[in-house]
Amino acid sequence: MKQLNVIDLDGTLLPYDSLTAWVRRFRSKPDTALLFFWWSGLRRLGLLNRSEFLRLTLKRARSAKDYEAFTRQFAQRLLRDLDTVVQERIRC
């Protein structure tokens, strides 16, 4: 299987923002929810910018239990949601 990294800037591949979906899904994990809630509050108050919020989020996510399994499941979901017409173009 080939690996492919894609940045979808215009919404042609996915019908949603995958980064936001990842943060929301990871935020629901019991061992990370409190920190995500705190950082989100700081972000809404303007005390934490977007890049710092994402840096903290990624750092915490990588240290959480079951990160690898979580990431695999999320990747499978992304693959299911990819536009099939675009997938065919990529495969050709």
PyMOL commands that set and color helices and strands:
alter all, ss='L'
color gray80, all
select helices_A, chain A and resi 18-27+33-44+50-63+67-81+84-91
alter helices_A, ss='H'
color red, helices_A
deselect
rebuild
show_as cartoon
